[in-house]
Amino acid sequence: MEMSKIISEISIFLKDRFDLSSDKETDRKTIEAIRKGVEFKGTNLWVLIFAIFIASIGLNVNSTAVIIGAMLISPLMGPIMGVGLGVGINDFELIKRAFKNLSFAVFISVTTSTIYFFVTPLEEAQSELLARTTPTIWDVMIALMGGLAGIVAITRKDKGNAIPGVAIATALMPPLCTAGYGISTGNIYYFLGAFYLFFINSVFISFSTFLIIRFLKFPKISFIDSVTEKKFKSYIYSIVFLATVPSIYLGYKIVQKSVFESRANKYITHEFVFPKTQLVTKNVSFEKRNIEVLLIGEIIQEESLTTLKNKLKDYNLSDTNIMVKQGLNGSSQSDMSILKSSILEEIYKKNSEKLENKDKQIIFLEEELLKFKKHRESIEDLANELNAQYPNLISFTIGNATSINVRSSEKKQPVIILGKFKNRINSTEKKKILLWLKARLKEEDIKLILE
C-alpha cells in the first residue's frame, strides 16, 4: 500500500509539473495568431526582403551578430507553423494558403539573396556560409526541438522569449541566403545543401506544430473518415522520413570523418617524435584514407618506418595509407612552400615575442622613471612645506630602510628622515614635526633624526 501511495504521489507531482493546460491561451486566439502570421504581403513582405539583405550581408562578411539580427526580424516562421496548424486541425484551406505564402516567401528570399551575391564584390565563401551547406541529423533534432518550443510558447498566454530563440536556433533565413549564393556562383552543391537544410527546418517545425496541436486537442475544422485520415497521416510521416534519411547519412559521414581525423592526429602526435628529426607538415585525408607527413633532420631508416606503419592498427587505422617524405630533396613544390611559410611564421613569432618583451621592458622602465620623478617632486614639496614652518631648516633627507631585530629576526621597513637645523630643536618641537610627517606621509613607522 505504501509503495502504491508513493507512486501515486510521484505521478500527481509529475503530471502537475509537466501540465500544459494551466497557462494555455484559448484555442481561438492561438489559431488567430498563427493565421495572422501566414500572410506575406505589405509589411511582412518588406520585412522579409530587408531581413534577407541583412542575413546575406552577415554571411558575406562572416558576422554572426548580423546573421542573428536578421533571423530575429524574419517573419518566415508564420507560414511554416500555419502548415502544421492546418494539418493538425484538418483546415485544408489554411494548408493551401500557408503553403502558397511559404512558396512565395522562399522565391522572394532566394531571388533577393541571389541579386545581392551577384552585385557584391566579396565573392569568397566564408565559414558562416559554408556551415549551411551540409545539414545533418543534428539539424533535424534542432528543428524538431525548436519547433516544439515555438508552438508551446505560442499556445501560452504569456509568450515569453521562446519565439526569438526558436528563430535563431532553427536558422530559416541563412540557408535561403546560401541557396542564393549557390545560384549566383553557379555552385549546385551549395544550393542543394542549403535548400535541403531549409527543407529540414520547415518540415520539422511544421511537424512539431502538428504534434502539439493534436496533443492539446485543438478543435478540428472538418472531420474526415478514418481511411482518408490514415492516408493523410502516412503522407505526413513519409515526408518526415524522407527529410530525415539523407541527414542521418550525412551526419554519419561527418562523425566518421571526425573520428578518423582524431585518430590520425593522435597517431602522428604520439608516434612521430624523434630526437633529431622534426615534423614540419601533416596532411590527413578522410576521403582517400591517407596520411602524409614531411620530416626534416636526421633520416628515419626503413626499419623504423615499417614499425610506424605497423602501429597504425593500434589506432584503428589499419585501412589507412601513410606517406612519409623526408628532407628537402624529396619535397614537392607545395611542401616547400608550406615549409617556407612555416619557417617564416616561426621567425616572425620569435621576433614578435622579442619585440613584445622589449616593449614591456620599456613600459616598465618608463613607469619606474615616472614614479621616481613623482617621488622626487613630493620630497621637494615636503621640504618646502617644512621650511615654511621652520625657516632655520638647512637640509632635509628622506629614504626607506630595512631594520632587523637580531634576536627575533623581525624585519621592518621604516622611513628614515634626517633634518638639519641652524638652531637646536627641543623635544616638543621634534614631537610636533614627527606627528606632522606621519599625517603628511601617511606612514606610522617613521624614524626622525634632527641635528
TARA-V621747 format. One record per backbone hydrogen bond with DSSP energy under -0.5 kcal/mol. NH is the residue of the N-H (numbers start at 1). CO is the residue of the C=O. Records with the same first field share a line. If there is no record, write none. Layout:
NH = CO + CO
//
This chain:
5 = 1
6 = 2
7 = 3
8 = 4
9 = 5
10 = 6
11 = 7
12 = 8
13 = 9
14 = 10
15 = 11
16 = 12
17 = 13
18 = 14
19 = 16
24 = 21
25 = 155
30 = 26
31 = 27
32 = 28
33 = 29
34 = 30
35 = 31
36 = 32
37 = 33
38 = 35
39 = 35
44 = 41
46 = 42
47 = 43
48 = 44
49 = 45
50 = 46
51 = 47
52 = 48
53 = 49
54 = 50
55 = 51
56 = 52
57 = 53
58 = 54
59 = 55
60 = 56
61 = 57
62 = 58
63 = 58
64 = 62
67 = 63
68 = 64
69 = 65
70 = 66
71 = 67
72 = 68
73 = 69
74 = 70
78 = 75
80 = 76
81 = 77
82 = 78
83 = 79
84 = 80
85 = 81
86 = 82
87 = 83
88 = 84
89 = 85
90 = 87
91 = 86
92 = 90
95 = 91
96 = 92
97 = 93
98 = 94
99 = 95
100 = 96
101 = 97
102 = 98
103 = 99
104 = 100
105 = 101
106 = 102
107 = 103
108 = 104
109 = 105
110 = 106
111 = 107
112 = 108
113 = 109
114 = 110
115 = 111
116 = 112
117 = 113
118 = 114
119 = 115
120 = 116
123 = 121
126 = 124
130 = 126
131 = 127
132 = 129
133 = 130
137 = 247
139 = 136
140 = 136
141 = 137
142 = 138
143 = 139
144 = 140
145 = 141
146 = 142
147 = 143
148 = 144
149 = 145
150 = 146
151 = 147
152 = 148
153 = 149
154 = 150
155 = 151
156 = 153
157 = 23
159 = 157
162 = 159
165 = 161
166 = 162
167 = 163
168 = 164
169 = 165
170 = 166
171 = 167
172 = 167
175 = 171
176 = 172 + 173
177 = 173
178 = 174
179 = 175
180 = 176
181 = 177
182 = 178
183 = 179
184 = 180
185 = 181
186 = 182 + 183
187 = 182
188 = 186
191 = 187
192 = 188
193 = 189
194 = 190
195 = 191
196 = 192
197 = 193
198 = 194
199 = 195
200 = 196
201 = 197
202 = 198
203 = 199
204 = 200
205 = 201
206 = 202
207 = 203
208 = 204
209 = 205
210 = 206
211 = 207
212 = 208
213 = 209
214 = 210
215 = 211
216 = 212
217 = 214
218 = 213
221 = 89
222 = 89
229 = 225
230 = 226
231 = 227
232 = 228
233 = 229
234 = 230
235 = 231
236 = 232
237 = 233
238 = 234
239 = 235
240 = 236
241 = 237
242 = 238
243 = 239
244 = 240
245 = 241
246 = 242
248 = 244
249 = 245
250 = 246
251 = 247
252 = 248
253 = 249
254 = 250
255 = 251
256 = 252
257 = 253
258 = 254
259 = 255
260 = 256
261 = 257
262 = 258
263 = 259
264 = 260
265 = 261
266 = 262
267 = 263
268 = 264
269 = 265
270 = 266
271 = 267
272 = 268
273 = 271
274 = 272 + 277
278 = 296
280 = 278 + 294
281 = 294
283 = 292
285 = 283 + 290
286 = 284
289 = 285
290 = 285
291 = 321
292 = 283
293 = 323
294 = 281
295 = 325
296 = 278
298 = 276
305 = 301
306 = 302
307 = 303
308 = 304
309 = 305
310 = 306
311 = 307
312 = 309
313 = 310
314 = 311
315 = 311 + 312
316 = 313
317 = 312
320 = 317
321 = 289
323 = 291
324 = 322
325 = 293 + 323
327 = 295
330 = 326
331 = 328
336 = 332
337 = 333
338 = 334
339 = 335
340 = 336
341 = 337
342 = 338
343 = 339
344 = 340
345 = 341
346 = 342
347 = 343
348 = 344
349 = 345
350 = 346
351 = 347
352 = 348
353 = 349
354 = 350
355 = 351
356 = 352
357 = 353
358 = 354
359 = 355
360 = 356
361 = 357
362 = 358
363 = 359
364 = 360
365 = 361
366 = 362
367 = 363
368 = 364
369 = 365
370 = 366
371 = 367
372 = 368
373 = 369
374 = 370
375 = 371
376 = 372
377 = 373
378 = 374
379 = 375
380 = 376
381 = 377
382 = 378
383 = 379
384 = 380
385 = 381
386 = 382
387 = 383
388 = 384
389 = 385
390 = 386
393 = 390
394 = 420
395 = 420
397 = 418
399 = 416
401 = 414
403 = 401 + 412
405 = 410
406 = 404
409 = 405
412 = 403
415 = 445
416 = 399 + 414
417 = 415 + 447
418 = 397
419 = 417 + 449
420 = 395
421 = 419
422 = 392
430 = 426
431 = 427
432 = 428
433 = 429
434 = 430
435 = 431
436 = 432
437 = 433
438 = 434
439 = 435
440 = 436
441 = 437
442 = 438
443 = 438
446 = 444
447 = 415
448 = 446
449 = 417 + 447
450 = 448
451 = 419
//
